């Protein structure tokens, strides 16, 4: 896997972690999940759009229209 692919995979994992946790994640929690430094987790969060603050030091990401469409398609198959 190239460096760009590895970073893209890590950003996707971070995005999923945010979507799975509506209560939010701190940069330290994200860093622990991704096994990176807190500074790197902070940079990843900002690259994903900065996030919305849910509590002191915790951030969450709003699902995109594509995320919602995919979820609806999956639910419609069941």
ABEGO torsion letter per residue (X at the ends): XBAAAAAAAAAAAAAAAAAABAAEBBAAAAAAAAGBBAAAAAAAAAAAGGEBBABBGBBBBBBBAAAAAAAAAAAAAX
